[in-house]
Amino acid sequence: MTFNEPELMLGAAIDGLGIGNLLEHEVAAYVESGKLIRILADWTPPFPGFHFYYPSKQQMRPVLAAFLDLIRRRK
């Protein structure tokens, strides 16, 4: 099966229907409880976090500037 939604992929993996490629924070509780196991751990690159790309600070819309300020403060 192929899924576009992580929740569906996670549910299928938990139900034993196959493997899923999900972010670690999405499956951490299930791995800890033993409902899921990690495979190919040696082939999994580290995940440094999400990045936000925006083209220029010169003509940034106020709503985007406010959003970026909010995200920066939540670190």
N, CA, C and O atoms as a Tripos MOL2 file, in Angstrom:
@<TRIPOS>MOLECULE
protein
  300   299    75     0     0
PROTEIN
NO_CHARGES

@<TRIPOS>ATOM
      1 N           0.8360   -1.1770    0.0000 N.3       1 MET1
      2 CA          0.0000    0.0000    0.0000 C.3       1 MET1
      3 C           0.8800    1.2380    0.0000 C.2       1 MET1
      4 O           2.0020    1.2240    0.5050 O.2       1 MET1
      5 N           0.3620    2.2790   -0.5600 N.am      2 THR2
      6 CA          1.0400    3.5660   -0.5610 C.3       2 THR2
      7 C           0.0910    4.5810    0.0610 C.2       2 THR2
      8 O          -1.0940    4.6360   -0.2670 O.2       2 THR2
      9 N           0.6430    5.3830    0.9680 N.am      3 PHE3
     10 CA         -0.1760    6.3780    1.6510 C.3       3 PHE3
     11 C           0.4220    7.7650    1.4810 C.2       3 PHE3
     12 O           1.6360    7.9260    1.3510 O.2       3 PHE3
     13 N          -0.4480    8.7560    1.4850 N.am      4 ASN4
     14 CA         -0.0210   10.1480    1.4850 C.3       4 ASN4
     15 C          -0.1210   10.7550    2.8800 C.2       4 ASN4
     16 O           0.3950   11.8450    3.1250 O.2       4 ASN4
     17 N          -0.7760   10.0560    3.7810 N.am      5 GLU5
     18 CA         -0.9960   10.5580    5.1310 C.3       5 GLU5
     19 C          -0.2130    9.7320    6.1420 C.2       5 GLU5
     20 O          -0.3510    8.5090    6.1730 O.2       5 GLU5
     21 N           0.6050   10.3750    6.9680 N.am      6 PRO6
     22 CA          1.3900    9.6310    7.9590 C.3       6 PRO6
     23 C           0.5200    8.8310    8.9240 C.2       6 PRO6
     24 O           0.9100    7.7420    9.3460 O.2       6 PRO6
     25 N          -0.6520    9.3540    9.2790 N.am      7 GLU7
     26 CA         -1.5210    8.6450   10.2200 C.3       7 GLU7
     27 C          -1.9750    7.3060    9.6520 C.2       7 GLU7
     28 O          -2.0450    6.3120   10.3750 O.2       7 GLU7
     29 N          -2.2830    7.2780    8.3610 N.am      8 LEU8
     30 CA         -2.7060    6.0250    7.7280 C.3       8 LEU8
     31 C          -1.5390    5.0460    7.6410 C.2       8 LEU8
     32 O          -1.7110    3.8490    7.8720 O.2       8 LEU8
     33 N          -0.3610    5.5500    7.3100 N.am      9 MET9
     34 CA          0.8230    4.7040    7.2410 C.3       9 MET9
     35 C           1.1370    4.1170    8.6090 C.2       9 MET9
     36 O           1.4590    2.9340    8.7240 O.2       9 MET9
     37 N           1.0440    4.9410    9.6410 N.am     10 LEU10
     38 CA          1.3030    4.4900   10.9990 C.3      10 LEU10
     39 C           0.2990    3.4150   11.4050 C.2      10 LEU10
     40 O           0.6820    2.3880   11.9650 O.2      10 LEU10
     41 N          -0.9620    3.6410   11.1300 N.am     11 GLY11
     42 CA         -1.9900    2.6560   11.4580 C.3      11 GLY11
     43 C          -1.7670    1.3260   10.7550 C.2      11 GLY11
     44 O          -1.9350    0.2670   11.3590 O.2      11 GLY11
     45 N          -1.3950    1.3750    9.4980 N.am     12 ALA12
     46 CA         -1.1310    0.1440    8.7470 C.3      12 ALA12
     47 C           0.0700   -0.6000    9.3290 C.2      12 ALA12
     48 O           0.0460   -1.8250    9.4470 O.2      12 ALA12
     49 N           1.1160    0.1350    9.6920 N.am     13 ALA13
     50 CA          2.2950   -0.5060   10.2770 C.3      13 ALA13
     51 C           1.9540   -1.1380   11.6290 C.2      13 ALA13
     52 O           2.3840   -2.2560   11.9120 O.2      13 ALA13
     53 N           1.2030   -0.4490   12.4450 N.am     14 ILE14
     54 CA          0.7950   -0.9890   13.7510 C.3      14 ILE14
     55 C          -0.0660   -2.2350   13.5720 C.2      14 ILE14
     56 O           0.0390   -3.1820   14.3520 O.2      14 ILE14
     57 N          -0.9060   -2.2340   12.5590 N.am     15 ASP15
     58 CA         -1.7700   -3.3880   12.2910 C.3      15 ASP15
     59 C          -1.0330   -4.5390   11.6130 C.2      15 ASP15
     60 O          -1.6300   -5.5780   11.3290 O.2      15 ASP15
     61 N           0.2680   -4.3570   11.3510 N.am     16 GLY16
     62 CA          1.0610   -5.4320   10.7660 C.3      16 GLY16
     63 C           0.9050   -5.5910    9.2720 C.2      16 GLY16
     64 O           1.1750   -6.6660    8.7370 O.2      16 GLY16
     65 N           0.4760   -4.5470    8.5860 N.am     17 LEU17
     66 CA          0.2420   -4.6390    7.1490 C.3      17 LEU17
     67 C           1.4800   -4.3260    6.3100 C.2      17 LEU17
     68 O           1.4400   -4.4390    5.0850 O.2      17 LEU17
     69 N           2.5660   -3.9380    6.9520 N.am     18 GLY18
     70 CA          3.7740   -3.6290    6.2030 C.3      18 GLY18
     71 C           4.6880   -2.7240    7.0120 C.2      18 GLY18
     72 O           4.5670   -2.6300    8.2330 O.2      18 GLY18
     73 N           5.5990   -2.0630    6.3210 N.am     19 ILE19
     74 CA          6.5250   -1.1520    6.9830 C.3      19 ILE19
     75 C           6.1700    0.2800    6.6030 C.2      19 ILE19
     76 O           5.5120    0.5280    5.5920 O.2      19 ILE19
     77 N           6.6170    1.2070    7.4290 N.am     20 GLY20
     78 CA          6.3420    2.6120    7.1630 C.3      20 GLY20
     79 C           7.6030    3.4290    7.3130 C.2      20 GLY20
     80 O           8.4940    3.0890    8.0920 O.2      20 GLY20
     81 N           7.6690    4.4950    6.5710 N.am     21 ASN21
     82 CA          8.7870    5.4390    6.6570 C.3      21 ASN21
     83 C           8.2380    6.7060    7.2900 C.2      21 ASN21
     84 O           7.6810    7.5690    6.6110 O.2      21 ASN21
     85 N           8.4060    6.8020    8.6160 N.am     22 LEU22
     86 CA          7.8260    7.9040    9.3690 C.3      22 LEU22
     87 C           8.8890    8.6230   10.1660 C.2      22 LEU22
     88 O           9.9780    8.0920   10.3840 O.2      22 LEU22
     89 N           8.5760    9.8250   10.5980 N.am     23 LEU23
     90 CA          9.4950   10.5910   11.4290 C.3      23 LEU23
     91 C           9.5550    9.9830   12.8280 C.2      23 LEU23
     92 O           8.5700    9.4440   13.3330 O.2      23 LEU23
     93 N          10.7160   10.0820   13.4310 N.am     24 GLU24
     94 CA         10.9370    9.4360   14.7280 C.3      24 GLU24
     95 C           9.9590    9.9190   15.7950 C.2      24 GLU24
     96 O           9.4710    9.1180   16.5930 O.2      24 GLU24
     97 N           9.6690   11.2070   15.8200 N.am     25 HIS25
     98 CA          8.7540   11.7070   16.8520 C.3      25 HIS25
     99 C           7.3320   11.1920   16.6580 C.2      25 HIS25
    100 O           6.5450   11.1860   17.6050 O.2      25 HIS25
    101 N           6.9930   10.7610   15.4490 N.am     26 GLU26
    102 CA          5.6530   10.2260   15.1930 C.3      26 GLU26
    103 C           5.4990    8.7970   15.7020 C.2      26 GLU26
    104 O           4.3820    8.3540   15.9710 O.2      26 GLU26
    105 N           6.5970    8.0790   15.8360 N.am     27 VAL27
    106 CA          6.5080    6.6680   16.2140 C.3      27 VAL27
    107 C           7.1910    6.3310   17.5350 C.2      27 VAL27
    108 O           7.1670    5.1760   17.9590 O.2      27 VAL27
    109 N           7.7980    7.3160   18.1920 N.am     28 ALA28
    110 CA          8.5960    7.0540   19.3950 C.3      28 ALA28
    111 C           7.8120    6.2710   20.4490 C.2      28 ALA28
    112 O           8.3280    5.3030   21.0060 O.2      28 ALA28
    113 N           6.5910    6.6720   20.7260 N.am     29 ALA29
    114 CA          5.7940    5.9870   21.7580 C.3      29 ALA29
    115 C           5.5050    4.5420   21.3670 C.2      29 ALA29
    116 O           5.4750    3.6640   22.2300 O.2      29 ALA29
    117 N           5.2920    4.2880   20.0880 N.am     30 TYR30
    118 CA          4.9850    2.9320   19.6270 C.3      30 TYR30
    119 C           6.2230    2.0420   19.6470 C.2      30 TYR30
    120 O           6.1230    0.8420   19.9040 O.2      30 TYR30
    121 N           7.3710    2.6180   19.3810 N.am     31 VAL31
    122 CA          8.6200    1.8590   19.4600 C.3      31 VAL31
    123 C           8.9150    1.5290   20.9210 C.2      31 VAL31
    124 O           9.3100    0.4060   21.2360 O.2      31 VAL31
    125 N           8.7250    2.4990   21.8110 N.am     32 GLU32
    126 CA          8.9580    2.2640   23.2410 C.3      32 GLU32
    127 C           8.0370    1.1930   23.7950 C.2      32 GLU32
    128 O           8.4560    0.3830   24.6220 O.2      32 GLU32
    129 N           6.7840    1.1790   23.3490 N.am     33 SER33
    130 CA          5.8180    0.1990   23.8560 C.3      33 SER33
    131 C           5.9740   -1.1780   23.2130 C.2      33 SER33
    132 O           5.3840   -2.1530   23.6780 O.2      33 SER33
    133 N           6.7700   -1.2570   22.1420 N.am     34 GLY34
    134 CA          6.9620   -2.5320   21.4650 C.3      34 GLY34
    135 C           5.9550   -2.8120   20.3600 C.2      34 GLY34
    136 O           6.0020   -3.8720   19.7360 O.2      34 GLY34
    137 N           5.0430   -1.8760   20.1100 N.am     35 LYS35
    138 CA          4.0710   -2.0670   19.0320 C.3      35 LYS35
    139 C           4.7260   -1.9760   17.6600 C.2      35 LYS35
    140 O           4.2340   -2.5570   16.6930 O.2      35 LYS35
    141 N           5.8460   -1.2420   17.5750 N.am     36 LEU36
    142 CA          6.6190   -1.1330   16.3420 C.3      36 LEU36
    143 C           8.0840   -1.3880   16.6640 C.2      36 LEU36
    144 O           8.5310   -1.1780   17.7920 O.2      36 LEU36
    145 N           8.8190   -1.8400   15.6660 N.am     37 ILE37
    146 CA         10.2650   -1.9850   15.8000 C.3      37 ILE37
    147 C          10.9290   -1.1900   14.6910 C.2      37 ILE37
    148 O          10.3640   -1.0140   13.6110 O.2      37 ILE37
    149 N          12.1340   -0.7130   14.9690 N.am     38 ARG38
    150 CA         12.9030   -0.0030   13.9480 C.3      38 ARG38
    151 C          13.6230   -1.0200   13.0820 C.2      38 ARG38
    152 O          14.1770   -1.9990   13.5820 O.2      38 ARG38
    153 N          13.6110   -0.7840   11.7970 N.am     39 ILE39
    154 CA         14.4090   -1.5830   10.8710 C.3      39 ILE39
    155 C          15.2870   -0.6220   10.0750 C.2      39 ILE39
    156 O          14.9530    0.5530    9.9250 O.2      39 ILE39
    157 N          16.3820   -1.1120    9.5800 N.am     40 LEU40
    158 CA         17.3080   -0.3200    8.7890 C.3      40 LEU40
    159 C          17.8220    0.9100    9.5500 C.2      40 LEU40
    160 O          18.0350    1.9660    8.9530 O.2      40 LEU40
    161 N          18.0190    0.7710   10.8570 N.am     41 ALA41
    162 CA         18.4800    1.8990   11.6670 C.3      41 ALA41
    163 C          19.8310    2.4320   11.1750 C.2      41 ALA41
    164 O          20.0840    3.6360   11.2220 O.2      41 ALA41
    165 N          20.6960    1.5250   10.7020 N.am     42 ASP42
    166 CA         22.0030    1.9570   10.2010 C.3      42 ASP42
    167 C          21.8890    2.7960    8.9300 C.2      42 ASP42
    168 O          22.8250    3.5130    8.5740 O.2      42 ASP42
    169 N          20.7590    2.7100    8.2510 N.am     43 TRP43
    170 CA         20.5640    3.4280    6.9990 C.3      43 TRP43
    171 C          19.7300    4.6900    7.1910 C.2      43 TRP43
    172 O          19.4040    5.3760    6.2220 O.2      43 TRP43
    173 N          19.3870    4.9930    8.4290 N.am     44 THR44
    174 CA         18.5530    6.1500    8.7080 C.3      44 THR44
    175 C          19.4250    7.3560    9.0260 C.2      44 THR44
    176 O          20.1440    7.3450   10.0250 O.2      44 THR44
    177 N          19.3760    8.3870    8.2050 N.am     45 PRO45
    178 CA         20.1990    9.5730    8.4840 C.3      45 PRO45
    179 C          19.6150   10.3550    9.6570 C.2      45 PRO45
    180 O          18.4140   10.2740    9.9160 O.2      45 PRO45
    181 N          20.4420   11.1010   10.3610 N.am     46 PRO46
    182 CA         19.9080   11.9350   11.4420 C.3      46 PRO46
    183 C          19.0030   13.0230   10.8860 C.2      46 PRO46
    184 O          19.1970   13.4960    9.7660 O.2      46 PRO46
    185 N          18.0350   13.4040   11.6630 N.am     47 PHE47
    186 CA         17.0790   14.4320   11.2410 C.3      47 PHE47
    187 C          17.3550   15.6970   12.0420 C.2      47 PHE47
    188 O          17.0280   15.7520   13.2270 O.2      47 PHE47
    189 N          17.9510   16.7170   11.4220 N.am     48 PRO48
    190 CA         18.3160   17.9200   12.1600 C.3      48 PRO48
    191 C          17.1320   18.8220   12.4960 C.2      48 PRO48
    192 O          17.2760   19.7510   13.2910 O.2      48 PRO48
    193 N          15.9930   18.5720   11.9200 N.am     49 GLY49
    194 CA         14.8110   19.3940   12.1710 C.3      49 GLY49
    195 C          14.2740   19.9700   10.8730 C.2      49 GLY49
    196 O          14.8700   19.8190    9.8070 O.2      49 GLY49
    197 N          13.1570   20.6200   10.9910 N.am     50 PHE50
    198 CA         12.5240   21.2180    9.8340 C.3      50 PHE50
    199 C          13.1820   22.5490    9.4980 C.2      50 PHE50
    200 O          13.7640   23.2010   10.3660 O.2      50 PHE50
    201 N          13.0870   22.9410    8.2550 N.am     51 HIS51
    202 CA         13.6030   24.2190    7.7960 C.3      51 HIS51
    203 C          12.4760   24.9580    7.0920 C.2      51 HIS51
    204 O          11.6010   24.3500    6.4760 O.2      51 HIS51
    205 N          12.5150   26.2490    7.1930 N.am     52 PHE52
    206 CA         11.5020   27.0750    6.5490 C.3      52 PHE52
    207 C          12.2030   27.9750    5.5460 C.2      52 PHE52
    208 O          13.0870   28.7470    5.9180 O.2      52 PHE52
    209 N          11.8240   27.8870    4.3040 N.am     53 TYR53
    210 CA         12.4330   28.6840    3.2460 C.3      53 TYR53
    211 C          11.4770   29.7880    2.8370 C.2      53 TYR53
    212 O          10.2910   29.5490    2.6050 O.2      53 TYR53
    213 N          12.0050   30.9900    2.7530 N.am     54 TYR54
    214 CA         11.2370   32.1030    2.2160 C.3      54 TYR54
    215 C          12.1870   32.9410    1.3600 C.2      54 TYR54
    216 O          13.3650   33.0590    1.6950 O.2      54 TYR54
    217 N          11.7080   33.5180    0.2780 N.am     55 PRO55
    218 CA         12.5830   34.1070   -0.7270 C.3      55 PRO55
    219 C          13.3570   35.3510   -0.3100 C.2      55 PRO55
    220 O          14.5250   35.4700   -0.6790 O.2      55 PRO55
    221 N          12.7790   36.2720    0.4300 N.am     56 SER56
    222 CA         13.4930   37.5190    0.7000 C.3      56 SER56
    223 C          12.9280   38.1980    1.9370 C.2      56 SER56
    224 O          11.7370   38.0990    2.2340 O.2      56 SER56
    225 N          13.8120   38.8930    2.6540 N.am     57 LYS57
    226 CA         13.3500   39.6790    3.7980 C.3      57 LYS57
    227 C          12.9360   41.0840    3.3690 C.2      57 LYS57
    228 O          12.2940   41.7950    4.1430 O.2      57 LYS57
    229 N          13.2860   41.4950    2.1610 N.am     58 GLN58
    230 CA         13.0460   42.8630    1.7190 C.3      58 GLN58
    231 C          11.5590   43.1920    1.5870 C.2      58 GLN58
    232 O          11.1270   44.2730    1.9880 O.2      58 GLN58
    233 N          10.7880   42.2840    1.0370 N.am     59 GLN59
    234 CA          9.3740   42.5610    0.8280 C.3      59 GLN59
    235 C           8.5180   41.5120    1.5180 C.2      59 GLN59
    236 O           7.5420   41.0230    0.9480 O.2      59 GLN59
    237 N           8.8840   41.1680    2.7440 N.am     60 MET60
    238 CA          8.1620   40.1440    3.4750 C.3      60 MET60
    239 C           6.8080   40.6890    3.9350 C.2      60 MET60
    240 O           6.7170   41.7980    4.4610 O.2      60 MET60
    241 N           5.7760   39.9000    3.7310 N.am     61 ARG61
    242 CA          4.4420   40.2860    4.1710 C.3      61 ARG61
    243 C           4.3920   40.2550    5.6900 C.2      61 ARG61
    244 O           5.0300   39.3990    6.3040 O.2      61 ARG61
    245 N           3.6670   41.1450    6.2990 N.am     62 PRO62
    246 CA          3.5970   41.2020    7.7650 C.3      62 PRO62
    247 C           3.1450   39.8890    8.4040 C.2      62 PRO62
    248 O           3.6370   39.5170    9.4700 O.2      62 PRO62
    249 N           2.2290   39.1990    7.7710 N.am     63 VAL63
    250 CA          1.7560   37.9380    8.3540 C.3      63 VAL63
    251 C           2.8740   36.8970    8.3800 C.2      63 VAL63
    252 O           2.9710   36.1270    9.3370 O.2      63 VAL63
    253 N           3.7190   36.8580    7.3500 N.am     64 LEU64
    254 CA          4.8460   35.9310    7.3330 C.3      64 LEU64
    255 C           5.8790   36.3260    8.3860 C.2      64 LEU64
    256 O           6.4290   35.4590    9.0650 O.2      64 LEU64
    257 N           6.1470   37.6160    8.5300 N.am     65 ALA65
    258 CA          7.0930   38.0900    9.5470 C.3      65 ALA65
    259 C           6.6010   37.7250   10.9390 C.2      65 ALA65
    260 O           7.3970   37.3150   11.7840 O.2      65 ALA65
    261 N           5.3060   37.8660   11.1930 N.am     66 ALA66
    262 CA          4.7430   37.5120   12.4970 C.3      66 ALA66
    263 C           4.8550   36.0100   12.7490 C.2      66 ALA66
    264 O           5.1650   35.5840   13.8620 O.2      66 ALA66
    265 N           4.6040   35.2190   11.7220 N.am     67 PHE67
    266 CA          4.7250   33.7660   11.8600 C.3      67 PHE67
    267 C           6.1610   33.3700   12.1730 C.2      67 PHE67
    268 O           6.3930   32.5460   13.0570 O.2      67 PHE67
    269 N           7.1160   33.9350   11.4720 N.am     68 LEU68
    270 CA          8.5260   33.6230   11.7220 C.3      68 LEU68
    271 C           8.9470   34.0390   13.1290 C.2      68 LEU68
    272 O           9.6850   33.3120   13.7950 O.2      68 LEU68
    273 N           8.4830   35.1990   13.5830 N.am     69 ASP69
    274 CA          8.7830   35.6260   14.9520 C.3      69 ASP69
    275 C           8.2300   34.6370   15.9670 C.2      69 ASP69
    276 O           8.8970   34.3260   16.9540 O.2      69 ASP69
    277 N           7.0260   34.1430   15.7390 N.am     70 LEU70
    278 CA          6.4120   33.1640   16.6310 C.3      70 LEU70
    279 C           7.2240   31.8750   16.6770 C.2      70 LEU70
    280 O           7.4870   31.3440   17.7560 O.2      70 LEU70
    281 N           7.6180   31.3760   15.5260 N.am     71 ILE71
    282 CA          8.3910   30.1410   15.4530 C.3      71 ILE71
    283 C           9.7480   30.3170   16.1340 C.2      71 ILE71
    284 O          10.1930   29.4260   16.8570 O.2      71 ILE71
    285 N          10.3940   31.4260   15.9170 N.am     72 ARG72
    286 CA         11.7170   31.6680   16.5320 C.3      72 ARG72
    287 C          11.6090   31.7250   18.0530 C.2      72 ARG72
    288 O          12.5050   31.2470   18.7480 O.2      72 ARG72
    289 N          10.5310   32.3000   18.5810 N.am     73 ARG73
    290 CA         10.3640   32.3890   20.0310 C.3      73 ARG73
    291 C          10.0570   31.0530   20.6730 C.2      73 ARG73
    292 O          10.3040   30.8770   21.8660 O.2      73 ARG73
    293 N           9.5200   30.0970   19.9110 N.am     74 ARG74
    294 CA          9.1340   28.7910   20.4720 C.3      74 ARG74
    295 C          10.2990   27.8300   20.5890 C.2      74 ARG74
    296 O          10.1300   26.7440   21.1420 O.2      74 ARG74
    297 N          11.4720   28.1820   20.0920 N.am     75 LYS75
    298 CA         12.6240   27.2960   20.1530 C.3      75 LYS75
    299 C          12.9740   27.0310   21.5380 C.2      75 LYS75
    300 O          13.9270   26.2990   21.8050 O.2      75 LYS75
@<TRIPOS>BOND
     1     1     2 1
     2     2     3 1
     3     3     4 2
     4     3     5 am
     5     5     6 1
     6     6     7 1
     7     7     8 2
     8     7     9 am
     9     9    10 1
    10    10    11 1
    11    11    12 2
    12    11    13 am
    13    13    14 1
    14    14    15 1
    15    15    16 2
    16    15    17 am
    17    17    18 1
    18    18    19 1
    19    19    20 2
    20    19    21 am
    21    21    22 1
    22    22    23 1
    23    23    24 2
    24    23    25 am
    25    25    26 1
    26    26    27 1
    27    27    28 2
    28    27    29 am
    29    29    30 1
    30    30    31 1
    31    31    32 2
    32    31    33 am
    33    33    34 1
    34    34    35 1
    35    35    36 2
    36    35    37 am
    37    37    38 1
    38    38    39 1
    39    39    40 2
    40    39    41 am
    41    41    42 1
    42    42    43 1
    43    43    44 2
    44    43    45 am
    45    45    46 1
    46    46    47 1
    47    47    48 2
    48    47    49 am
    49    49    50 1
    50    50    51 1
    51    51    52 2
    52    51    53 am
    53    53    54 1
    54    54    55 1
    55    55    56 2
    56    55    57 am
    57    57    58 1
    58    58    59 1
    59    59    60 2
    60    59    61 am
    61    61    62 1
    62    62    63 1
    63    63    64 2
    64    63    65 am
    65    65    66 1
    66    66    67 1
    67    67    68 2
    68    67    69 am
    69    69    70 1
    70    70    71 1
    71    71    72 2
    72    71    73 am
    73    73    74 1
    74    74    75 1
    75    75    76 2
    76    75    77 am
    77    77    78 1
    78    78    79 1
    79    79    80 2
    80    79    81 am
    81    81    82 1
    82    82    83 1
    83    83    84 2
    84    83    85 am
    85    85    86 1
    86    86    87 1
    87    87    88 2
    88    87    89 am
    89    89    90 1
    90    90    91 1
    91    91    92 2
    92    91    93 am
    93    93    94 1
    94    94    95 1
    95    95    96 2
    96    95    97 am
    97    97    98 1
    98    98    99 1
    99    99   100 2
   100    99   101 am
   101   101   102 1
   102   102   103 1
   103   103   104 2
   104   103   105 am
   105   105   106 1
   106   106   107 1
   107   107   108 2
   108   107   109 am
   109   109   110 1
   110   110   111 1
   111   111   112 2
   112   111   113 am
   113   113   114 1
   114   114   115 1
   115   115   116 2
   116   115   117 am
   117   117   118 1
   118   118   119 1
   119   119   120 2
   120   119   121 am
   121   121   122 1
   122   122   123 1
   123   123   124 2
   124   123   125 am
   125   125   126 1
   126   126   127 1
   127   127   128 2
   128   127   129 am
   129   129   130 1
   130   130   131 1
   131   131   132 2
   132   131   133 am
   133   133   134 1
   134   134   135 1
   135   135   136 2
   136   135   137 am
   137   137   138 1
   138   138   139 1
   139   139   140 2
   140   139   141 am
   141   141   142 1
   142   142   143 1
   143   143   144 2
   144   143   145 am
   145   145   146 1
   146   146   147 1
   147   147   148 2
   148   147   149 am
   149   149   150 1
   150   150   151 1
   151   151   152 2
   152   151   153 am
   153   153   154 1
   154   154   155 1
   155   155   156 2
   156   155   157 am
   157   157   158 1
   158   158   159 1
   159   159   160 2
   160   159   161 am
   161   161   162 1
   162   162   163 1
   163   163   164 2
   164   163   165 am
   165   165   166 1
   166   166   167 1
   167   167   168 2
   168   167   169 am
   169   169   170 1
   170   170   171 1
   171   171   172 2
   172   171   173 am
   173   173   174 1
   174   174   175 1
   175   175   176 2
   176   175   177 am
   177   177   178 1
   178   178   179 1
   179   179   180 2
   180   179   181 am
   181   181   182 1
   182   182   183 1
   183   183   184 2
   184   183   185 am
   185   185   186 1
   186   186   187 1
   187   187   188 2
   188   187   189 am
   189   189   190 1
   190   190   191 1
   191   191   192 2
   192   191   193 am
   193   193   194 1
   194   194   195 1
   195   195   196 2
   196   195   197 am
   197   197   198 1
   198   198   199 1
   199   199   200 2
   200   199   201 am
   201   201   202 1
   202   202   203 1
   203   203   204 2
   204   203   205 am
   205   205   206 1
   206   206   207 1
   207   207   208 2
   208   207   209 am
   209   209   210 1
   210   210   211 1
   211   211   212 2
   212   211   213 am
   213   213   214 1
   214   214   215 1
   215   215   216 2
   216   215   217 am
   217   217   218 1
   218   218   219 1
   219   219   220 2
   220   219   221 am
   221   221   222 1
   222   222   223 1
   223   223   224 2
   224   223   225 am
   225   225   226 1
   226   226   227 1
   227   227   228 2
   228   227   229 am
   229   229   230 1
   230   230   231 1
   231   231   232 2
   232   231   233 am
   233   233   234 1
   234   234   235 1
   235   235   236 2
   236   235   237 am
   237   237   238 1
   238   238   239 1
   239   239   240 2
   240   239   241 am
   241   241   242 1
   242   242   243 1
   243   243   244 2
   244   243   245 am
   245   245   246 1
   246   246   247 1
   247   247   248 2
   248   247   249 am
   249   249   250 1
   250   250   251 1
   251   251   252 2
   252   251   253 am
   253   253   254 1
   254   254   255 1
   255   255   256 2
   256   255   257 am
   257   257   258 1
   258   258   259 1
   259   259   260 2
   260   259   261 am
   261   261   262 1
   262   262   263 1
   263   263   264 2
   264   263   265 am
   265   265   266 1
   266   266   267 1
   267   267   268 2
   268   267   269 am
   269   269   270 1
   270   270   271 1
   271   271   272 2
   272   271   273 am
   273   273   274 1
   274   274   275 1
   275   275   276 2
   276   275   277 am
   277   277   278 1
   278   278   279 1
   279   279   280 2
   280   279   281 am
   281   281   282 1
   282   282   283 1
   283   283   284 2
   284   283   285 am
   285   285   286 1
   286   286   287 1
   287   287   288 2
   288   287   289 am
   289   289   290 1
   290   290   291 1
   291   291   292 2
   292   291   293 am
   293   293   294 1
   294   294   295 1
   295   295   296 2
   296   295   297 am
   297   297   298 1
   298   298   299 1
   299   299   300 2
@<TRIPOS>SUBSTRUCTURE
     1 MET1         2 RESIDUE 1 A MET
     2 THR2         6 RESIDUE 1 A THR
     3 PHE3        10 RESIDUE 1 A PHE
     4 ASN4        14 RESIDUE 1 A ASN
     5 GLU5        18 RESIDUE 1 A GLU
     6 PRO6        22 RESIDUE 1 A PRO
     7 GLU7        26 RESIDUE 1 A GLU
     8 LEU8        30 RESIDUE 1 A LEU
     9 MET9        34 RESIDUE 1 A MET
    10 LEU10       38 RESIDUE 1 A LEU
    11 GLY11       42 RESIDUE 1 A GLY
    12 ALA12       46 RESIDUE 1 A ALA
    13 ALA13       50 RESIDUE 1 A ALA
    14 ILE14       54 RESIDUE 1 A ILE
    15 ASP15       58 RESIDUE 1 A ASP
    16 GLY16       62 RESIDUE 1 A GLY
    17 LEU17       66 RESIDUE 1 A LEU
    18 GLY18       70 RESIDUE 1 A GLY
    19 ILE19       74 RESIDUE 1 A ILE
    20 GLY20       78 RESIDUE 1 A GLY
    21 ASN21       82 RESIDUE 1 A ASN
    22 LEU22       86 RESIDUE 1 A LEU
    23 LEU23       90 RESIDUE 1 A LEU
    24 GLU24       94 RESIDUE 1 A GLU
    25 HIS25       98 RESIDUE 1 A HIS
    26 GLU26      102 RESIDUE 1 A GLU
    27 VAL27      106 RESIDUE 1 A VAL
    28 ALA28      110 RESIDUE 1 A ALA
    29 ALA29      114 RESIDUE 1 A ALA
    30 TYR30      118 RESIDUE 1 A TYR
    31 VAL31      122 RESIDUE 1 A VAL
    32 GLU32      126 RESIDUE 1 A GLU
    33 SER33      130 RESIDUE 1 A SER
    34 GLY34      134 RESIDUE 1 A GLY
    35 LYS35      138 RESIDUE 1 A LYS
    36 LEU36      142 RESIDUE 1 A LEU
    37 ILE37      146 RESIDUE 1 A ILE
    38 ARG38      150 RESIDUE 1 A ARG
    39 ILE39      154 RESIDUE 1 A ILE
    40 LEU40      158 RESIDUE 1 A LEU
    41 ALA41      162 RESIDUE 1 A ALA
    42 ASP42      166 RESIDUE 1 A ASP
    43 TRP43      170 RESIDUE 1 A TRP
    44 THR44      174 RESIDUE 1 A THR
    45 PRO45      178 RESIDUE 1 A PRO
    46 PRO46      182 RESIDUE 1 A PRO
    47 PHE47      186 RESIDUE 1 A PHE
    48 PRO48      190 RESIDUE 1 A PRO
    49 GLY49      194 RESIDUE 1 A GLY
    50 PHE50      198 RESIDUE 1 A PHE
    51 HIS51      202 RESIDUE 1 A HIS
    52 PHE52      206 RESIDUE 1 A PHE
    53 TYR53      210 RESIDUE 1 A TYR
    54 TYR54      214 RESIDUE 1 A TYR
    55 PRO55      218 RESIDUE 1 A PRO
    56 SER56      222 RESIDUE 1 A SER
    57 LYS57      226 RESIDUE 1 A LYS
    58 GLN58      230 RESIDUE 1 A GLN
    59 GLN59      234 RESIDUE 1 A GLN
    60 MET60      238 RESIDUE 1 A MET
    61 ARG61      242 RESIDUE 1 A ARG
    62 PRO62      246 RESIDUE 1 A PRO
    63 VAL63      250 RESIDUE 1 A VAL
    64 LEU64      254 RESIDUE 1 A LEU
    65 ALA65      258 RESIDUE 1 A ALA
    66 ALA66      262 RESIDUE 1 A ALA
    67 PHE67      266 RESIDUE 1 A PHE
    68 LEU68      270 RESIDUE 1 A LEU
    69 ASP69      274 RESIDUE 1 A ASP
    70 LEU70      278 RESIDUE 1 A LEU
    71 ILE71      282 RESIDUE 1 A ILE
    72 ARG72      286 RESIDUE 1 A ARG
    73 ARG73      290 RESIDUE 1 A ARG
    74 ARG74      294 RESIDUE 1 A ARG
    75 LYS75      298 RESIDUE 1 A LYS
